[in-house]
């Protein structure tokens, strides 16, 4: 099955929200895509951050059952498209897993064509806007993501 992987650092805030938002959008559009998430620097099995759960709920998303997972070669190779939150994450994955570099993009690059970092809410003072920004990019530019997904599948 076609799959998209969302990646952030801890897989406890941004990428679970992106995963849930994208999954909700695929359900609303009656499309069958596998959506998952992982973290570049985390431990397996950790719950979402409390504010992530709260803000996801405010957006109509449920991430209560989500548990973090560490990015692995296998997870990356299974994904048809990998969307990261920061340029540094993209570069780190490029360096460590060059075999998947053709399918890694920042979320902003995939949706707007402009690579910029979606800041980590744990470190950012105005964290309340970050989940809404993630969902806004996904919902408004969903078709661009699907086109990019199709293109990466042709290359891979």
C-alpha positions as CSV (number, residue, x, y, z in Angstrom):
1,X,0.0,0.0,0.0
2,X,1.2,3.5,-0.8
3,X,2.6,5.2,2.3
4,X,3.6,8.6,3.7
5,X,5.9,9.0,6.7
6,X,6.0,12.2,8.8
7,X,9.2,12.8,10.7
8,X,10.2,15.2,13.5
9,X,12.7,15.0,16.3
10,X,10.9,13.2,19.2
11,X,7.8,11.9,17.3
12,X,5.7,13.3,20.2
13,X,4.3,16.6,18.8
14,X,4.6,17.7,15.2
15,X,4.8,14.4,13.3
16,X,1.9,12.7,15.2
17,X,-0.2,15.8,14.5
18,X,0.8,15.8,10.9
19,X,0.1,12.0,10.7
20,X,-3.4,12.4,12.3
21,X,-4.2,15.4,10.1
22,X,-3.2,13.7,6.9
23,X,-5.0,10.5,7.9
24,X,-8.2,12.5,8.5
25,X,-7.8,14.1,5.1
26,X,-7.4,10.8,3.3
27,X,-10.5,9.4,5.1
28,X,-12.5,12.5,4.2
29,X,-11.4,12.1,0.5
30,X,-12.0,8.3,0.6
31,X,-8.5,7.5,-0.3
32,X,-6.5,4.5,0.9
33,X,-3.0,5.6,2.0
34,X,-0.9,4.3,4.8
35,X,0.1,7.2,7.1
36,X,2.7,6.9,9.9
37,X,5.3,8.9,11.8
38,X,8.7,8.5,13.5
39,X,11.3,10.6,15.2
40,X,15.0,11.1,14.5
41,X,16.0,11.4,18.2
42,X,13.5,9.6,20.4
43,X,12.8,6.3,22.2
44,X,10.1,3.9,21.1
45,X,6.8,3.9,23.0
46,X,6.6,7.4,24.5
47,X,3.1,9.1,24.5
48,X,2.5,12.4,22.8
49,X,3.3,15.6,24.7
50,X,0.4,16.8,26.8
51,X,0.1,20.0,24.8
52,X,0.2,18.0,21.6
53,X,-2.8,15.9,22.7
54,X,-4.7,19.1,23.8
55,X,-4.0,21.0,20.6
56,X,-4.7,18.0,18.4
57,X,-8.1,17.7,20.1
58,X,-8.8,21.4,19.5
59,X,-8.2,20.6,15.8
60,X,-10.6,17.6,15.9
61,X,-7.8,15.0,15.9
62,X,-7.2,12.2,18.3
63,X,-3.5,11.2,19.0
64,X,-4.1,9.7,22.4
65,X,-3.0,6.2,21.3
66,X,0.0,7.4,19.4
67,X,3.4,6.1,20.7
68,X,6.7,7.4,19.5
69,X,9.0,5.3,17.3
70,X,12.6,5.7,16.2
71,X,13.4,6.2,12.5
72,X,15.0,3.1,11.1
73,X,16.3,2.1,7.7
74,X,13.3,-0.2,7.4
75,X,10.7,2.4,8.2
76,X,12.3,4.8,5.7
77,X,12.5,2.2,2.9
78,X,8.9,1.2,3.4
79,X,7.7,4.8,2.9
80,X,7.0,6.1,-0.6
81,X,7.3,9.8,0.6
82,X,9.0,11.1,3.7
83,X,8.0,14.6,5.0
84,X,10.2,16.1,7.7
85,X,9.6,19.2,9.8
86,X,13.1,20.8,9.6
87,X,15.9,21.2,7.1
88,X,18.3,19.7,9.6
89,X,16.2,16.5,9.8
90,X,16.3,16.3,6.0
91,X,20.0,16.7,5.9
92,X,20.6,14.1,8.7
93,X,18.4,11.5,6.9
94,X,20.2,12.3,3.6
95,X,23.6,11.6,5.3
96,X,22.6,8.5,7.2
97,X,20.2,7.0,4.7
98,X,21.3,8.1,1.2
99,X,19.3,5.3,-0.5
100,X,16.1,7.2,0.4
101,X,17.2,10.8,-0.3
102,X,15.0,11.1,-3.4
103,X,11.8,10.8,-1.4
104,X,12.6,13.1,1.6
105,X,11.2,16.7,1.6
106,X,10.4,19.2,4.3
107,X,6.6,19.6,4.8
108,X,6.9,23.2,3.7
109,X,8.9,22.3,0.6
110,X,6.3,19.6,-0.4
111,X,3.3,21.9,0.1
112,X,4.5,25.4,-0.7
113,X,7.7,24.8,-2.7
114,X,9.6,26.8,-0.1
115,X,11.8,24.9,2.4
116,X,11.5,26.3,5.9
117,X,11.5,24.8,9.3
118,X,8.3,24.2,11.2
119,X,9.7,24.9,14.7
120,X,9.6,22.4,17.6
121,X,6.7,23.5,19.8
122,X,8.6,22.4,22.9
123,X,11.4,25.0,22.2
124,X,9.2,27.6,20.5
125,X,7.4,30.3,22.6
126,X,4.3,30.5,20.4
127,X,3.6,26.8,20.2
128,X,-0.1,27.2,19.8
129,X,0.1,28.1,16.2
130,X,2.4,25.3,15.1
131,X,-0.2,22.4,15.0
132,X,-2.7,24.7,13.2
133,X,0.1,25.6,10.6
134,X,0.9,21.9,10.1
135,X,-2.8,21.0,9.4
136,X,-3.3,24.1,7.3
137,X,-0.4,23.1,5.0
138,X,-1.7,19.5,4.8
139,X,-5.4,20.4,4.2
140,X,-4.8,23.2,1.7
141,X,-2.0,21.6,-0.2
142,X,-3.1,17.9,0.0
143,X,-3.2,17.6,-3.7
144,X,0.4,18.8,-4.0
145,X,1.5,16.2,-1.5
146,X,-0.4,13.5,-3.5
147,X,1.3,14.7,-6.8
148,X,4.7,14.6,-5.1
149,X,3.9,11.1,-3.7
150,X,3.1,9.9,-7.3
151,X,6.3,11.4,-8.6
152,X,8.5,9.8,-5.9
153,X,6.9,6.4,-6.6
154,X,7.8,6.8,-10.3
155,X,11.4,7.6,-9.5
156,X,11.7,4.9,-6.8
